[in-house]
Amino acid sequence: MRSVTIGTELKTRCPDAVLGILQGKISVRPDDEAFLTLFNEKIEELSHVELSKANKREYIQSTRKAYKALGKEPNRYRSSAEAMCRRISKERGLYYINNIVDIVNYLSILTGYSMGIYDLKKIEGNIMWERAPEGTVYQGIGKDVLNIEYLPALFDDKGAFGNPTSDSTRTMVTNATEEFLLFFYTFNGGEEMDKLLPLAKELLETYADGKDFEVSILS
């Protein structure tokens, strides 16, 4: 598995920060109908949650508290899990991207944990999860240049590429992706990682021909 460490400043400010990590090989394609049924059932269930309660889920709240501890305003820079749950509460649904991204989005709205999945071949060198320094920016997926200063971001030898709010285009999953690195971003000691990482593995095996998995929980 690719080497990943948690930076000192992030761990000092957020002592319960833990990464659930899954690495392996997959096949990117459109969603299977069976998965779409599963995904849409969860979206339908969450569409009945009042907007005012969309961010009250335990794991979303732990991420909001971590953002505050890191100096980032969680109402301006919402985690991806919170943003998706709010969108669903507004009855706007979610976009379908591909089987890989949609599996991750399903797991995220299922749990309330923000997640990231990246093309392993586009990551250069070892990885550090750390509080992004002042002035840090990158090109976000489907966004303009994104200000990620103070967010808990992943860095490789080329710079920042992912965080619980929005990922960069540099390491995004595309139709050409064959090897992936998946993260559960947690700030509560990694609750349920012993259950959720096997679930992620099962979904990727079933709906993305996943294989050669390696699993790690980093605290």
C-alpha positions in Angstrom: 0.0 0.0 0.0 1.1 3.6 -0.7 2.7 5.2 2.4 0.3 7.6 4.2 1.0 9.6 7.3 -0.9 12.1 9.4 0.8 15.5 9.9 1.6 16.8 13.4 -0.5 20.0 13.2 -3.6 18.1 12.0 -3.2 15.5 14.8 -2.6 18.2 17.4 -5.7 20.2 16.5 -7.8 17.1 15.8 -6.5 14.2 18.0 -9.3 11.9 16.9 -8.5 12.2 13.2 -8.2 8.8 11.6 -8.1 7.6 8.0 -9.8 4.5 6.7 -7.9 3.5 3.6 -8.6 1.0 0.8 -6.4 0.4 -2.2 -6.9 -1.9 -5.1 -7.8 -2.3 -8.8 -11.2 -1.6 -10.4 -13.0 -1.2 -13.7 -14.7 2.1 -14.4 -18.0 1.9 -16.2 -21.6 3.2 -16.0 -23.6 2.1 -13.0 -25.2 -1.3 -12.8 -29.0 -1.2 -12.5 -28.8 -3.2 -9.2 -26.5 -0.6 -7.7 -28.7 2.3 -8.9 -31.6 0.7 -7.1 -29.6 0.6 -3.9 -28.4 4.2 -4.4 -31.8 5.6 -5.3 -33.4 3.9 -2.3 -31.0 5.7 0.1 -31.5 9.0 -1.7 -35.3 8.6 -1.4 -35.0 7.8 2.3 -32.8 10.9 3.0 -35.1 13.2 0.9 -37.5 13.1 3.8 -35.0 14.5 6.3 -35.7 18.2 7.0 -33.0 20.5 5.6 -32.4 21.9 9.2 -31.5 18.4 10.3 -29.4 17.4 7.4 -26.1 18.3 9.1 -27.1 16.9 12.5 -25.9 13.4 11.9 -23.1 12.3 14.2 -20.3 11.9 11.7 -21.1 15.1 9.8 -21.0 16.9 13.1 -17.6 15.5 14.0 -16.3 16.8 10.7 -17.8 20.3 11.3 -16.1 20.4 14.7 -12.8 19.4 13.1 -13.1 22.2 10.6 -13.6 24.7 13.4 -10.6 23.4 15.2 -8.5 23.8 12.0 -9.7 27.4 11.5 -12.2 26.7 8.6 -15.8 27.9 8.7 -18.0 24.8 8.2 -21.0 26.7 7.0 -19.0 28.2 4.1 -16.9 25.1 3.3 -19.2 22.2 3.9 -17.9 18.6 3.9 -19.0 16.7 0.8 -21.2 14.4 2.9 -23.0 17.3 4.4 -23.4 19.0 1.0 -24.9 15.9 -0.6 -27.3 15.3 2.3 -28.4 19.0 2.1 -28.9 18.7 -1.6 -31.0 15.5 -1.1 -33.1 17.2 1.6 -33.9 20.0 -0.9 -35.1 17.2 -3.2 -32.5 17.9 -5.9 -31.1 14.4 -5.9 -27.6 13.6 -6.9 -25.8 13.4 -10.3 -24.7 10.0 -11.6 -21.0 10.0 -12.6 -19.7 6.5 -12.9 -19.8 3.3 -10.9 -16.7 4.2 -8.8 -17.6 7.8 -7.9 -21.3 6.8 -7.2 -20.3 3.9 -4.9 -18.2 6.4 -2.9 -21.1 8.9 -2.8 -23.5 6.1 -1.7 -21.2 5.2 1.2 -20.8 8.8 2.1 -24.5 9.6 2.3 -25.1 6.2 4.0 -22.7 7.0 6.8 -22.2 10.8 7.0 -18.5 10.4 6.5 -16.9 12.4 3.8 -14.7 10.3 1.5 -12.3 10.6 -1.4 -11.3 8.2 -4.2 -8.2 8.9 -6.3 -6.4 7.4 -9.3 -3.4 5.9 -7.7 -1.2 6.3 -10.8 -1.7 10.1 -10.7 -0.4 10.3 -7.1 3.3 11.0 -6.9 5.4 9.7 -4.0 4.2 9.3 -0.4 1.1 10.9 1.0 0.6 13.3 4.0 -2.7 14.2 5.5 -2.2 17.7 7.0 -3.8 21.1 7.7 -3.3 23.0 4.4 -1.2 26.1 4.8 -2.5 29.6 4.2 -2.9 30.3 0.5 -3.2 26.7 -0.6 -5.4 26.3 -3.7 -6.1 23.8 -6.4 -8.5 23.2 -9.3 -11.6 21.5 -7.9 -13.6 18.9 -9.7 -16.5 20.8 -11.4 -15.4 24.0 -9.7 -13.2 27.0 -10.2 -9.9 27.2 -8.4 -10.7 26.2 -4.8 -9.3 27.9 -1.6 -8.4 24.9 0.6 -6.3 26.7 3.2 -6.7 25.2 6.7 -8.7 22.2 5.4 -7.5 18.7 6.3 -5.9 18.0 2.9 -4.0 15.1 1.3 -0.6 16.1 -0.1 1.8 14.1 -2.4 5.1 15.2 -3.9 3.3 17.6 -6.3 1.1 19.3 -3.6 -2.5 19.0 -2.3 -4.9 16.8 -4.2 -7.9 16.0 -1.9 -9.9 16.9 1.2 -13.3 16.2 2.8 -14.9 19.1 1.0 -13.8 18.8 -2.7 -11.1 17.0 -4.6 -8.7 18.2 -7.3 -8.9 17.4 -11.0 -5.3 16.2 -10.9 -5.9 12.8 -9.3 -9.6 12.3 -10.1 -11.0 9.0 -11.2 -11.6 8.8 -15.0 -12.6 6.1 -17.4 -8.9 5.2 -17.7 -8.4 4.6 -14.0 -7.3 1.1 -13.1 -5.9 1.4 -9.6 -7.5 3.5 -6.8 -6.8 4.8 -3.4 -10.0 5.4 -1.2 -10.2 7.3 2.0 -12.8 7.6 4.7 -12.0 11.0 6.4 -13.0 10.6 10.1 -12.5 12.8 13.1 -14.0 10.6 15.9 -11.4 7.8 16.2 -12.5 6.0 13.1 -15.7 4.6 14.4 -17.0 1.6 12.3 -14.0 1.5 10.0 -13.8 -2.3 10.8 -17.3 -2.6 9.2 -17.2 0.2 6.6 -14.0 -0.7 4.9 -15.2 -4.3 4.2 -18.5 -2.8 2.9 -16.6 -0.6 0.5 -14.6 -3.6 -0.6 -17.7 -5.6 -1.2 -19.4 -2.9 -3.2 -16.3 -2.4 -5.4 -16.0 -6.2 -5.9 -19.7 -6.5 -6.9 -20.1 -3.4 -9.0 -16.6 -2.5 -10.2 -14.7 -5.8 -10.6 -12.6 -4.8 -7.6 -9.6 -7.0 -6.7 -6.1 -7.0 -5.1 -7.4 -5.0 -2.1 -5.2 -3.7 0.7 -6.8 -2.2 3.8 -5.4 0.1 6.5 -6.7 2.2 9.4 -4.3 5.0 10.1 -4.5 6.9 13.5 
